[in-house]
């Protein structure tokens, strides 16, 4: 695991997470850290991921294009509602 190698070399490890900005997407950052902690108990892993910091970041539409990332028009949230609707609660 690259994080283990860098942590043992004294570096601070940060995992950048880019995801949806709806309630379900916002929860994923917390789940990622929890999943890493679950992996610490896997036989042969031999690494405590607790020092890893998970940071949620956002990208502009221009950055998404520059990086060649997918963009989905008229995307709906996990609740099935249109995120482009100004009255949307998310």
PDB file of N, CA, C and O in Angstrom:
ATOM      1  N   UNK A   1       0.848  -1.175   0.000  1.00  0.00           N
ATOM      2  CA  UNK A   1       0.000   0.000   0.000  1.00  0.00           C
ATOM      3  C   UNK A   1       0.891   1.235   0.000  1.00  0.00           C
ATOM      4  O   UNK A   1       1.776   1.372   0.845  1.00  0.00           O
ATOM      5  N   UNK A   2       0.657   2.122  -0.940  1.00  0.00           N
ATOM      6  CA  UNK A   2       1.490   3.323  -1.039  1.00  0.00           C
ATOM      7  C   UNK A   2       1.409   4.196   0.201  1.00  0.00           C
ATOM      8  O   UNK A   2       2.402   4.799   0.608  1.00  0.00           O
ATOM      9  N   UNK A   3       0.217   4.266   0.808  1.00  0.00           N
ATOM     10  CA  UNK A   3       0.083   5.080   2.012  1.00  0.00           C
ATOM     11  C   UNK A   3       1.007   4.577   3.113  1.00  0.00           C
ATOM     12  O   UNK A   3       1.614   5.376   3.827  1.00  0.00           O
ATOM     13  N   UNK A   4       1.117   3.283   3.252  1.00  0.00           N
ATOM     14  CA  UNK A   4       1.978   2.697   4.285  1.00  0.00           C
ATOM     15  C   UNK A   4       3.424   3.117   4.061  1.00  0.00           C
ATOM     16  O   UNK A   4       4.108   3.531   4.998  1.00  0.00           O
ATOM     17  N   UNK A   5       3.886   3.010   2.826  1.00  0.00           N
ATOM     18  CA  UNK A   5       5.266   3.375   2.492  1.00  0.00           C
ATOM     19  C   UNK A   5       5.531   4.841   2.811  1.00  0.00           C
ATOM     20  O   UNK A   5       6.553   5.173   3.413  1.00  0.00           O
ATOM     21  N   UNK A   6       4.619   5.713   2.413  1.00  0.00           N
ATOM     22  CA  UNK A   6       4.811   7.150   2.650  1.00  0.00           C
ATOM     23  C   UNK A   6       4.698   7.492   4.135  1.00  0.00           C
ATOM     24  O   UNK A   6       5.447   8.327   4.643  1.00  0.00           O
ATOM     25  N   UNK A   7       3.766   6.850   4.824  1.00  0.00           N
ATOM     26  CA  UNK A   7       3.617   7.097   6.263  1.00  0.00           C
ATOM     27  C   UNK A   7       4.885   6.679   7.005  1.00  0.00           C
ATOM     28  O   UNK A   7       5.360   7.403   7.880  1.00  0.00           O
ATOM     29  N   UNK A   8       5.429   5.527   6.665  1.00  0.00           N
ATOM     30  CA  UNK A   8       6.651   5.046   7.316  1.00  0.00           C
ATOM     31  C   UNK A   8       7.848   5.930   6.999  1.00  0.00           C
ATOM     32  O   UNK A   8       8.822   5.949   7.751  1.00  0.00           O
ATOM     33  N   UNK A   9       7.783   6.669   5.882  1.00  0.00           N
ATOM     34  CA  UNK A   9       8.853   7.604   5.528  1.00  0.00           C
ATOM     35  C   UNK A   9       8.661   8.958   6.217  1.00  0.00           C
ATOM     36  O   UNK A   9       9.440   9.885   5.998  1.00  0.00           O
ATOM     37  N   UNK A  10       7.616   9.069   7.056  1.00  0.00           N
ATOM     38  CA  UNK A  10       7.397  10.296   7.814  1.00  0.00           C
ATOM     39  C   UNK A  10       6.536  11.332   7.121  1.00  0.00           C
ATOM     40  O   UNK A  10       6.428  12.463   7.594  1.00  0.00           O
ATOM     41  N   UNK A  11       5.925  10.966   6.015  1.00  0.00           N
ATOM     42  CA  UNK A  11       5.072  11.915   5.295  1.00  0.00           C
ATOM     43  C   UNK A  11       3.644  11.863   5.830  1.00  0.00           C
ATOM     44  O   UNK A  11       3.187  10.827   6.312  1.00  0.00           O
ATOM     45  N   UNK A  12       2.944  12.999   5.737  1.00  0.00           N
ATOM     46  CA  UNK A  12       1.524  13.045   6.083  1.00  0.00           C
ATOM     47  C   UNK A  12       0.740  12.587   4.866  1.00  0.00           C
ATOM     48  O   UNK A  12       0.972  13.069   3.757  1.00  0.00           O
ATOM     49  N   UNK A  13      -0.174  11.672   5.063  1.00  0.00           N
ATOM     50  CA  UNK A  13      -0.936  11.098   3.951  1.00  0.00           C
ATOM     51  C   UNK A  13      -2.341  11.683   3.900  1.00  0.00           C
ATOM     52  O   UNK A  13      -3.074  11.676   4.889  1.00  0.00           O
ATOM     53  N   UNK A  14      -2.699  12.190   2.723  1.00  0.00           N
ATOM     54  CA  UNK A  14      -4.020  12.773   2.507  1.00  0.00           C
ATOM     55  C   UNK A  14      -4.627  12.122   1.276  1.00  0.00           C
ATOM     56  O   UNK A  14      -4.010  12.094   0.211  1.00  0.00           O
ATOM     57  N   UNK A  15      -5.828  11.603   1.425  1.00  0.00           N
ATOM     58  CA  UNK A  15      -6.564  11.021   0.313  1.00  0.00           C
ATOM     59  C   UNK A  15      -7.596  12.052  -0.129  1.00  0.00           C
ATOM     60  O   UNK A  15      -8.481  12.420   0.643  1.00  0.00           O
ATOM     61  N   UNK A  16      -7.482  12.516  -1.370  1.00  0.00           N
ATOM     62  CA  UNK A  16      -8.430  13.503  -1.897  1.00  0.00           C
ATOM     63  C   UNK A  16      -9.600  12.774  -2.529  1.00  0.00           C
ATOM     64  O   UNK A  16      -9.417  11.899  -3.374  1.00  0.00           O
ATOM     65  N   UNK A  17     -10.801  13.139  -2.116  1.00  0.00           N
ATOM     66  CA  UNK A  17     -12.016  12.505  -2.623  1.00  0.00           C
ATOM     67  C   UNK A  17     -12.839  13.540  -3.381  1.00  0.00           C
ATOM     68  O   UNK A  17     -13.173  14.599  -2.849  1.00  0.00           O
ATOM     69  N   UNK A  18     -13.158  13.218  -4.621  1.00  0.00           N
ATOM     70  CA  UNK A  18     -14.036  14.054  -5.438  1.00  0.00           C
ATOM     71  C   UNK A  18     -15.307  13.254  -5.666  1.00  0.00           C
ATOM     72  O   UNK A  18     -15.263  12.173  -6.254  1.00  0.00           O
ATOM     73  N   UNK A  19     -16.428  13.769  -5.210  1.00  0.00           N
ATOM     74  CA  UNK A  19     -17.685  13.041  -5.358  1.00  0.00           C
ATOM     75  C   UNK A  19     -18.847  13.986  -5.546  1.00  0.00           C
ATOM     76  O   UNK A  19     -18.677  15.201  -5.643  1.00  0.00           O
ATOM     77  N   UNK A  20     -20.021  13.412  -5.595  1.00  0.00           N
ATOM     78  CA  UNK A  20     -21.237  14.199  -5.770  1.00  0.00           C
ATOM     79  C   UNK A  20     -21.488  15.068  -4.542  1.00  0.00           C
ATOM     80  O   UNK A  20     -21.150  14.703  -3.416  1.00  0.00           O
ATOM     81  N   UNK A  21     -22.096  16.240  -4.798  1.00  0.00           N
ATOM     82  CA  UNK A  21     -22.421  17.154  -3.700  1.00  0.00           C
ATOM     83  C   UNK A  21     -23.914  17.062  -3.393  1.00  0.00           C
ATOM     84  O   UNK A  21     -24.645  18.048  -3.483  1.00  0.00           O
ATOM     85  N   UNK A  22     -24.343  15.869  -3.031  1.00  0.00           N
ATOM     86  CA  UNK A  22     -25.705  15.655  -2.545  1.00  0.00           C
ATOM     87  C   UNK A  22     -25.556  14.905  -1.226  1.00  0.00           C
ATOM     88  O   UNK A  22     -24.449  14.483  -0.891  1.00  0.00           O
ATOM     89  N   UNK A  23     -26.627  14.727  -0.474  1.00  0.00           N
ATOM     90  CA  UNK A  23     -26.466  14.103   0.850  1.00  0.00           C
ATOM     91  C   UNK A  23     -25.729  12.767   0.820  1.00  0.00           C
ATOM     92  O   UNK A  23     -24.853  12.524   1.650  1.00  0.00           O
ATOM     93  N   UNK A  24     -26.074  11.906  -0.122  1.00  0.00           N
ATOM     94  CA  UNK A  24     -25.396  10.603  -0.193  1.00  0.00           C
ATOM     95  C   UNK A  24     -23.926  10.779  -0.547  1.00  0.00           C
ATOM     96  O   UNK A  24     -23.067  10.114   0.032  1.00  0.00           O
ATOM     97  N   UNK A  25     -23.629  11.663  -1.488  1.00  0.00           N
ATOM     98  CA  UNK A  25     -22.251  11.895  -1.900  1.00  0.00           C
ATOM     99  C   UNK A  25     -21.401  12.484  -0.790  1.00  0.00           C
ATOM    100  O   UNK A  25     -20.220  12.160  -0.666  1.00  0.00           O
ATOM    101  N   UNK A  26     -22.002  13.352   0.020  1.00  0.00           N
ATOM    102  CA  UNK A  26     -21.262  13.971   1.114  1.00  0.00           C
ATOM    103  C   UNK A  26     -20.895  12.958   2.196  1.00  0.00           C
ATOM    104  O   UNK A  26     -19.885  13.123   2.882  1.00  0.00           O
ATOM    105  N   UNK A  27     -21.686  11.935   2.351  1.00  0.00           N
ATOM    106  CA  UNK A  27     -21.411  10.910   3.358  1.00  0.00           C
ATOM    107  C   UNK A  27     -20.273   9.978   2.949  1.00  0.00           C
ATOM    108  O   UNK A  27     -19.666   9.323   3.797  1.00  0.00           O
ATOM    109  N   UNK A  28     -19.989   9.920   1.659  1.00  0.00           N
ATOM    110  CA  UNK A  28     -18.991   8.971   1.169  1.00  0.00           C
ATOM    111  C   UNK A  28     -17.609   9.236   1.768  1.00  0.00           C
ATOM    112  O   UNK A  28     -16.865   8.292   2.033  1.00  0.00           O
ATOM    113  N   UNK A  29     -17.255  10.506   1.986  1.00  0.00           N
ATOM    114  CA  UNK A  29     -15.944  10.804   2.573  1.00  0.00           C
ATOM    115  C   UNK A  29     -15.772  10.112   3.917  1.00  0.00           C
ATOM    116  O   UNK A  29     -14.703   9.578   4.212  1.00  0.00           O
ATOM    117  N   UNK A  30     -16.820  10.120   4.730  1.00  0.00           N
ATOM    118  CA  UNK A  30     -16.744   9.448   6.032  1.00  0.00           C
ATOM    119  C   UNK A  30     -16.662   7.936   5.862  1.00  0.00           C
ATOM    120  O   UNK A  30     -15.955   7.260   6.610  1.00  0.00           O
ATOM    121  N   UNK A  31     -17.377   7.413   4.888  1.00  0.00           N
ATOM    122  CA  UNK A  31     -17.383   5.969   4.646  1.00  0.00           C
ATOM    123  C   UNK A  31     -16.007   5.503   4.165  1.00  0.00           C
ATOM    124  O   UNK A  31     -15.561   4.410   4.516  1.00  0.00           O
ATOM    125  N   UNK A  32     -15.342   6.328   3.367  1.00  0.00           N
ATOM    126  CA  UNK A  32     -14.004   5.967   2.874  1.00  0.00           C
ATOM    127  C   UNK A  32     -13.070   5.720   4.056  1.00  0.00           C
ATOM    128  O   UNK A  32     -12.370   4.708   4.089  1.00  0.00           O
ATOM    129  N   UNK A  33     -13.053   6.627   5.015  1.00  0.00           N
ATOM    130  CA  UNK A  33     -12.174   6.469   6.185  1.00  0.00           C
ATOM    131  C   UNK A  33     -12.554   5.207   6.957  1.00  0.00           C
ATOM    132  O   UNK A  33     -11.682   4.454   7.392  1.00  0.00           O
ATOM    133  N   UNK A  34     -13.836   4.982   7.122  1.00  0.00           N
ATOM    134  CA  UNK A  34     -14.310   3.784   7.815  1.00  0.00           C
ATOM    135  C   UNK A  34     -13.866   2.517   7.082  1.00  0.00           C
ATOM    136  O   UNK A  34     -13.443   1.547   7.711  1.00  0.00           O
ATOM    137  N   UNK A  35     -13.964   2.529   5.755  1.00  0.00           N
ATOM    138  CA  UNK A  35     -13.533   1.370   4.964  1.00  0.00           C
ATOM    139  C   UNK A  35     -12.032   1.126   5.102  1.00  0.00           C
ATOM    140  O   UNK A  35     -11.591  -0.020   5.181  1.00  0.00           O
ATOM    141  N   UNK A  36     -11.251   2.203   5.130  1.00  0.00           N
ATOM    142  CA  UNK A  36      -9.808   2.051   5.332  1.00  0.00           C
ATOM    143  C   UNK A  36      -9.525   1.407   6.687  1.00  0.00           C
ATOM    144  O   UNK A  36      -8.660   0.539   6.806  1.00  0.00           O
ATOM    145  N   UNK A  37     -10.263   1.843   7.700  1.00  0.00           N
ATOM    146  CA  UNK A  37     -10.070   1.276   9.033  1.00  0.00           C
ATOM    147  C   UNK A  37     -10.443  -0.208   9.048  1.00  0.00           C
ATOM    148  O   UNK A  37      -9.779  -1.009   9.707  1.00  0.00           O
ATOM    149  N   UNK A  38     -11.501  -0.573   8.326  1.00  0.00           N
ATOM    150  CA  UNK A  38     -11.886  -1.985   8.228  1.00  0.00           C
ATOM    151  C   UNK A  38     -10.784  -2.813   7.573  1.00  0.00           C
ATOM    152  O   UNK A  38     -10.566  -3.966   7.945  1.00  0.00           O
ATOM    153  N   UNK A  39     -10.092  -2.229   6.600  1.00  0.00           N
ATOM    154  CA  UNK A  39      -9.027  -2.950   5.888  1.00  0.00           C
ATOM    155  C   UNK A  39      -7.820  -3.211   6.782  1.00  0.00           C
ATOM    156  O   UNK A  39      -7.036  -4.120   6.511  1.00  0.00           O
ATOM    157  N   UNK A  40      -7.664  -2.433   7.833  1.00  0.00           N
ATOM    158  CA  UNK A  40      -6.527  -2.625   8.736  1.00  0.00           C
ATOM    159  C   UNK A  40      -6.573  -3.998   9.392  1.00  0.00           C
ATOM    160  O   UNK A  40      -5.546  -4.526   9.818  1.00  0.00           O
ATOM    161  N   UNK A  41      -7.767  -4.570   9.472  1.00  0.00           N
ATOM    162  CA  UNK A  41      -7.919  -5.875  10.116  1.00  0.00           C
ATOM    163  C   UNK A  41      -7.770  -7.046   9.148  1.00  0.00           C
ATOM    164  O   UNK A  41      -7.891  -8.203   9.550  1.00  0.00           O
ATOM    165  N   UNK A  42      -7.512  -6.755   7.888  1.00  0.00           N
ATOM    166  CA  UNK A  42      -7.357  -7.817   6.897  1.00  0.00           C
ATOM    167  C   UNK A  42      -5.991  -8.472   7.090  1.00  0.00           C
ATOM    168  O   UNK A  42      -4.979  -7.789   7.250  1.00  0.00           O
ATOM    169  N   UNK A  43      -5.978  -9.772   7.074  1.00  0.00           N
ATOM    170  CA  UNK A  43      -4.732 -10.517   7.273  1.00  0.00           C
ATOM    171  C   UNK A  43      -3.696 -10.111   6.226  1.00  0.00           C
ATOM    172  O   UNK A  43      -3.986 -10.102   5.030  1.00  0.00           O
ATOM    173  N   UNK A  44      -2.503  -9.781   6.675  1.00  0.00           N
ATOM    174  CA  UNK A  44      -1.410  -9.441   5.782  1.00  0.00           C
ATOM    175  C   UNK A  44      -1.289  -7.959   5.460  1.00  0.00           C
ATOM    176  O   UNK A  44      -0.312  -7.551   4.832  1.00  0.00           O
ATOM    177  N   UNK A  45      -2.252  -7.145   5.870  1.00  0.00           N
ATOM    178  CA  UNK A  45      -2.185  -5.709   5.555  1.00  0.00           C
ATOM    179  C   UNK A  45      -1.129  -5.033   6.415  1.00  0.00           C
ATOM    180  O   UNK A  45      -0.299  -4.290   5.892  1.00  0.00           O
ATOM    181  N   UNK A  46      -1.141  -5.272   7.718  1.00  0.00           N
ATOM    182  CA  UNK A  46      -0.125  -4.759   8.630  1.00  0.00           C
ATOM    183  C   UNK A  46       0.076  -3.251   8.495  1.00  0.00           C
ATOM    184  O   UNK A  46       1.205  -2.781   8.357  1.00  0.00           O
ATOM    185  N   UNK A  47      -1.025  -2.494   8.535  1.00  0.00           N
ATOM    186  CA  UNK A  47      -0.930  -1.038   8.460  1.00  0.00           C
ATOM    187  C   UNK A  47      -2.120  -0.421   9.169  1.00  0.00           C
ATOM    188  O   UNK A  47      -3.262  -0.831   8.961  1.00  0.00           O
ATOM    189  N   UNK A  48      -1.846   0.560  10.004  1.00  0.00           N
ATOM    190  CA  UNK A  48      -2.897   1.303  10.692  1.00  0.00           C
ATOM    191  C   UNK A  48      -3.198   2.556   9.871  1.00  0.00           C
ATOM    192  O   UNK A  48      -2.377   3.473   9.839  1.00  0.00           O
ATOM    193  N   UNK A  49      -4.359   2.619   9.203  1.00  0.00           N
ATOM    194  CA  UNK A  49      -4.669   3.756   8.345  1.00  0.00           C
ATOM    195  C   UNK A  49      -5.203   4.976   9.095  1.00  0.00           C
ATOM    196  O   UNK A  49      -5.575   5.965   8.463  1.00  0.00           O
ATOM    197  N   UNK A  50      -5.248   4.926  10.428  1.00  0.00           N
ATOM    198  CA  UNK A  50      -5.837   6.048  11.163  1.00  0.00           C
ATOM    199  C   UNK A  50      -5.156   7.392  10.900  1.00  0.00           C
ATOM    200  O   UNK A  50      -5.839   8.414  10.972  1.00  0.00           O
ATOM    201  N   UNK A  51      -3.836   7.459  10.595  1.00  0.00           N
ATOM    202  CA  UNK A  51      -3.245   8.768  10.306  1.00  0.00           C
ATOM    203  C   UNK A  51      -3.652   9.356   8.944  1.00  0.00           C
ATOM    204  O   UNK A  51      -3.429  10.540   8.695  1.00  0.00           O
ATOM    205  N   UNK A  52      -4.239   8.546   8.072  1.00  0.00           N
ATOM    206  CA  UNK A  52      -4.624   9.050   6.747  1.00  0.00           C
ATOM    207  C   UNK A  52      -5.782  10.023   6.898  1.00  0.00           C
ATOM    208  O   UNK A  52      -6.788   9.719   7.538  1.00  0.00           O
ATOM    209  N   UNK A  53      -5.626  11.190   6.302  1.00  0.00           N
ATOM    210  CA  UNK A  53      -6.686  12.200   6.317  1.00  0.00           C
ATOM    211  C   UNK A  53      -7.446  12.116   5.003  1.00  0.00           C
ATOM    212  O   UNK A  53      -6.834  12.128   3.935  1.00  0.00           O
ATOM    213  N   UNK A  54      -8.765  12.034   5.064  1.00  0.00           N
ATOM    214  CA  UNK A  54      -9.603  12.017   3.863  1.00  0.00           C
ATOM    215  C   UNK A  54     -10.200  13.409   3.712  1.00  0.00           C
ATOM    216  O   UNK A  54     -10.913  13.885   4.596  1.00  0.00           O
ATOM    217  N   UNK A  55      -9.907  14.061   2.588  1.00  0.00           N
ATOM    218  CA  UNK A  55     -10.411  15.409   2.319  1.00  0.00           C
ATOM    219  C   UNK A  55     -11.301  15.390   1.091  1.00  0.00           C
ATOM    220  O   UNK A  55     -10.912  14.889   0.036  1.00  0.00           O
ATOM    221  N   UNK A  56     -12.489  15.935   1.235  1.00  0.00           N
ATOM    222  CA  UNK A  56     -13.396  16.063   0.092  1.00  0.00           C
ATOM    223  C   UNK A  56     -13.058  17.382  -0.600  1.00  0.00           C
ATOM    224  O   UNK A  56     -12.977  18.429   0.043  1.00  0.00           O
ATOM    225  N   UNK A  57     -12.865  17.317  -1.901  1.00  0.00           N
ATOM    226  CA  UNK A  57     -12.576  18.531  -2.666  1.00  0.00           C
ATOM    227  C   UNK A  57     -13.600  18.665  -3.790  1.00  0.00           C
ATOM    228  O   UNK A  57     -14.257  17.696  -4.170  1.00  0.00           O
ATOM    229  N   UNK A  58     -13.720  19.854  -4.301  1.00  0.00           N
ATOM    230  CA  UNK A  58     -14.628  20.108  -5.412  1.00  0.00           C
ATOM    231  C   UNK A  58     -13.857  20.576  -6.630  1.00  0.00           C
ATOM    232  O   UNK A  58     -12.759  21.120  -6.513  1.00  0.00           O
ATOM    233  N   UNK A  59     -14.431  20.365  -7.783  1.00  0.00           N
ATOM    234  CA  UNK A  59     -13.828  20.794  -9.041  1.00  0.00           C
ATOM    235  C   UNK A  59     -14.810  21.688  -9.787  1.00  0.00           C
ATOM    236  O   UNK A  59     -16.025  21.524  -9.682  1.00  0.00           O
ATOM    237  N   UNK A  60     -14.263  22.628 -10.535  1.00  0.00           N
ATOM    238  CA  UNK A  60     -15.107  23.443 -11.401  1.00  0.00           C
ATOM    239  C   UNK A  60     -15.398  22.657 -12.676  1.00  0.00           C
ATOM    240  O   UNK A  60     -14.741  21.657 -12.967  1.00  0.00           O
ATOM    241  N   UNK A  61     -16.381  23.118 -13.423  1.00  0.00           N
ATOM    242  CA  UNK A  61     -16.707  22.461 -14.689  1.00  0.00           C
ATOM    243  C   UNK A  61     -15.487  22.494 -15.620  1.00  0.00           C
ATOM    244  O   UNK A  61     -15.226  21.535 -16.347  1.00  0.00           O
ATOM    245  N   UNK A  62     -14.747  23.603 -15.588  1.00  0.00           N
ATOM    246  CA  UNK A  62     -13.549  23.727 -16.428  1.00  0.00           C
ATOM    247  C   UNK A  62     -12.497  22.683 -16.033  1.00  0.00           C
ATOM    248  O   UNK A  62     -11.892  22.056 -16.903  1.00  0.00           O
ATOM    249  N   UNK A  63     -12.280  22.496 -14.743  1.00  0.00           N
ATOM    250  CA  UNK A  63     -11.310  21.499 -14.278  1.00  0.00           C
ATOM    251  C   UNK A  63     -11.739  20.091 -14.677  1.00  0.00           C
ATOM    252  O   UNK A  63     -10.907  19.265 -15.054  1.00  0.00           O
ATOM    253  N   UNK A  64     -13.037  19.824 -14.594  1.00  0.00           N
ATOM    254  CA  UNK A  64     -13.547  18.515 -14.998  1.00  0.00           C
ATOM    255  C   UNK A  64     -13.219  18.266 -16.464  1.00  0.00           C
ATOM    256  O   UNK A  64     -12.785  17.173 -16.829  1.00  0.00           O
ATOM    257  N   UNK A  65     -13.427  19.286 -17.309  1.00  0.00           N
ATOM    258  CA  UNK A  65     -13.111  19.166 -18.732  1.00  0.00           C
ATOM    259  C   UNK A  65     -11.623  19.003 -18.974  1.00  0.00           C
ATOM    260  O   UNK A  65     -11.205  18.153 -19.761  1.00  0.00           O
ATOM    261  N   UNK A  66     -10.818  19.822 -18.294  1.00  0.00           N
ATOM    262  CA  UNK A  66      -9.362  19.758 -18.470  1.00  0.00           C
ATOM    263  C   UNK A  66      -8.797  18.396 -18.072  1.00  0.00           C
ATOM    264  O   UNK A  66      -7.833  17.919 -18.672  1.00  0.00           O
ATOM    265  N   UNK A  67      -9.394  17.778 -17.068  1.00  0.00           N
ATOM    266  CA  UNK A  67      -8.916  16.481 -16.586  1.00  0.00           C
ATOM    267  C   UNK A  67      -9.541  15.304 -17.323  1.00  0.00           C
ATOM    268  O   UNK A  67      -9.190  14.151 -17.076  1.00  0.00           O
ATOM    269  N   UNK A  68     -10.472  15.602 -18.232  1.00  0.00           N
ATOM    270  CA  UNK A  68     -11.122  14.542 -19.003  1.00  0.00           C
ATOM    271  C   UNK A  68     -12.048  13.671 -18.165  1.00  0.00           C
ATOM    272  O   UNK A  68     -12.262  12.499 -18.475  1.00  0.00           O
ATOM    273  N   UNK A  69     -12.597  14.252 -17.101  1.00  0.00           N
ATOM    274  CA  UNK A  69     -13.511  13.500 -16.237  1.00  0.00           C
ATOM    275  C   UNK A  69     -14.922  13.529 -16.822  1.00  0.00           C
ATOM    276  O   UNK A  69     -15.262  14.450 -17.564  1.00  0.00           O
ATOM    277  N   UNK A  70     -15.736  12.546 -16.503  1.00  0.00           N
ATOM    278  CA  UNK A  70     -17.092  12.516 -17.060  1.00  0.00           C
ATOM    279  C   UNK A  70     -17.974  13.606 -16.453  1.00  0.00           C
ATOM    280  O   UNK A  70     -17.849  13.946 -15.276  1.00  0.00           O
ATOM    281  N   UNK A  71     -18.851  14.136 -17.269  1.00  0.00           N
ATOM    282  CA  UNK A  71     -19.829  15.125 -16.831  1.00  0.00           C
ATOM    283  C   UNK A  71     -21.186  14.634 -17.310  1.00  0.00           C
ATOM    284  O   UNK A  71     -21.350  14.318 -18.488  1.00  0.00           O
ATOM    285  N   UNK A  72     -22.146  14.568 -16.421  1.00  0.00           N
ATOM    286  CA  UNK A  72     -23.464  14.064 -16.782  1.00  0.00           C
ATOM    287  C   UNK A  72     -24.467  15.207 -16.697  1.00  0.00           C
ATOM    288  O   UNK A  72     -24.727  15.739 -15.618  1.00  0.00           O
ATOM    289  N   UNK A  73     -25.027  15.578 -17.846  1.00  0.00           N
ATOM    290  CA  UNK A  73     -26.044  16.630 -17.868  1.00  0.00           C
ATOM    291  C   UNK A  73     -27.310  16.140 -17.179  1.00  0.00           C
ATOM    292  O   UNK A  73     -27.638  14.954 -17.223  1.00  0.00           O
ATOM    293  N   UNK A  74     -28.011  17.065 -16.545  1.00  0.00           N
ATOM    294  CA  UNK A  74     -29.301  16.777 -15.903  1.00  0.00           C
ATOM    295  C   UNK A  74     -29.205  15.635 -14.892  1.00  0.00           C
ATOM    296  O   UNK A  74     -30.122  14.825 -14.757  1.00  0.00           O
ATOM    297  N   UNK A  75     -28.093  15.591 -14.198  1.00  0.00           N
ATOM    298  CA  UNK A  75     -27.874  14.547 -13.199  1.00  0.00           C
ATOM    299  C   UNK A  75     -28.881  14.682 -12.063  1.00  0.00           C
ATOM    300  O   UNK A  75     -29.163  15.786 -11.596  1.00  0.00           O
ATOM    301  N   UNK A  76     -29.409  13.564 -11.632  1.00  0.00           N
ATOM    302  CA  UNK A  76     -30.317  13.552 -10.489  1.00  0.00           C
ATOM    303  C   UNK A  76     -29.559  13.097  -9.253  1.00  0.00           C
ATOM    304  O   UNK A  76     -28.547  12.403  -9.347  1.00  0.00           O
ATOM    305  N   UNK A  77     -30.058  13.496  -8.108  1.00  0.00           N
ATOM    306  CA  UNK A  77     -29.431  13.087  -6.856  1.00  0.00           C
ATOM    307  C   UNK A  77     -29.834  11.659  -6.525  1.00  0.00           C
ATOM    308  O   UNK A  77     -30.654  11.052  -7.214  1.00  0.00           O
ATOM    309  N   UNK A  78     -29.250  11.140  -5.471  1.00  0.00           N
ATOM    310  CA  UNK A  78     -29.607   9.800  -5.023  1.00  0.00           C
ATOM    311  C   UNK A  78     -31.090   9.680  -4.697  1.00  0.00           C
ATOM    312  O   UNK A  78     -31.656   8.588  -4.743  1.00  0.00           O
ATOM    313  N   UNK A  79     -31.716  10.806  -4.368  1.00  0.00           N
ATOM    314  CA  UNK A  79     -33.149  10.787  -4.060  1.00  0.00           C
ATOM    315  C   UNK A  79     -33.999  10.837  -5.324  1.00  0.00           C
ATOM    316  O   UNK A  79     -35.225  10.758  -5.252  1.00  0.00           O
ATOM    317  N   UNK A  80     -33.342  10.971  -6.499  1.00  0.00           N
ATOM    318  CA  UNK A  80     -34.077  11.010  -7.765  1.00  0.00           C
ATOM    319  C   UNK A  80     -34.559  12.391  -8.150  1.00  0.00           C
ATOM    320  O   UNK A  80     -35.347  12.528  -9.085  1.00  0.00           O
ATOM    321  N   UNK A  81     -34.108  13.409  -7.457  1.00  0.00           N
ATOM    322  CA  UNK A  81     -34.542  14.774  -7.743  1.00  0.00           C
ATOM    323  C   UNK A  81     -33.475  15.511  -8.549  1.00  0.00           C
ATOM    324  O   UNK A  81     -32.288  15.199  -8.455  1.00  0.00           O
ATOM    325  N   UNK A  82     -33.907  16.482  -9.332  1.00  0.00           N
ATOM    326  CA  UNK A  82     -33.019  17.258 -10.196  1.00  0.00           C
ATOM    327  C   UNK A  82     -32.198  18.226  -9.353  1.00  0.00           C
ATOM    328  O   UNK A  82     -32.757  19.111  -8.705  1.00  0.00           O
ATOM    329  N   UNK A  83     -30.882  18.066  -9.355  1.00  0.00           N
ATOM    330  CA  UNK A  83     -30.001  18.926  -8.575  1.00  0.00           C
ATOM    331  C   UNK A  83     -29.954  20.343  -9.144  1.00  0.00           C
ATOM    332  O   UNK A  83     -29.583  21.282  -8.439  1.00  0.00           O
ATOM    333  N   UNK A  84     -30.329  20.502 -10.423  1.00  0.00           N
ATOM    334  CA  UNK A  84     -30.349  21.825 -11.036  1.00  0.00           C
ATOM    335  C   UNK A  84     -31.560  22.650 -10.641  1.00  0.00           C
ATOM    336  O   UNK A  84     -31.601  23.848 -10.921  1.00  0.00           O
ATOM    337  N   UNK A  85     -32.533  22.048 -10.006  1.00  0.00           N
ATOM    338  CA  UNK A  85     -33.737  22.749  -9.563  1.00  0.00           C
ATOM    339  C   UNK A  85     -33.374  23.675  -8.408  1.00  0.00           C
ATOM    340  O   UNK A  85     -32.900  23.210  -7.371  1.00  0.00           O
ATOM    341  N   UNK A  86     -33.594  25.002  -8.575  1.00  0.00           N
ATOM    342  CA  UNK A  86     -33.229  25.942  -7.502  1.00  0.00           C
ATOM    343  C   UNK A  86     -33.922  25.642  -6.171  1.00  0.00           C
ATOM    344  O   UNK A  86     -33.424  26.037  -5.117  1.00  0.00           O
ATOM    345  N   UNK A  87     -35.056  24.953  -6.207  1.00  0.00           N
ATOM    346  CA  UNK A  87     -35.760  24.622  -4.977  1.00  0.00           C
ATOM    347  C   UNK A  87     -35.318  23.311  -4.352  1.00  0.00           C
ATOM    348  O   UNK A  87     -35.890  22.863  -3.358  1.00  0.00           O
ATOM    349  N   UNK A  88     -34.296  22.696  -4.938  1.00  0.00           N
ATOM    350  CA  UNK A  88     -33.829  21.399  -4.426  1.00  0.00           C
ATOM    351  C   UNK A  88     -33.216  21.584  -3.041  1.00  0.00           C
ATOM    352  O   UNK A  88     -32.414  22.497  -2.843  1.00  0.00           O
ATOM    353  N   UNK A  89     -33.576  20.739  -2.086  1.00  0.00           N
ATOM    354  CA  UNK A  89     -33.068  20.901  -0.717  1.00  0.00           C
ATOM    355  C   UNK A  89     -31.587  20.585  -0.542  1.00  0.00           C
ATOM    356  O   UNK A  89     -30.988  20.995   0.452  1.00  0.00           O
ATOM    357  N   UNK A  90     -30.984  19.864  -1.490  1.00  0.00           N
ATOM    358  CA  UNK A  90     -29.573  19.516  -1.341  1.00  0.00           C
ATOM    359  C   UNK A  90     -28.706  20.683  -1.732  1.00  0.00           C
ATOM    360  O   UNK A  90     -27.480  20.588  -1.675  1.00  0.00           O
TER     361      UNK A  90
END
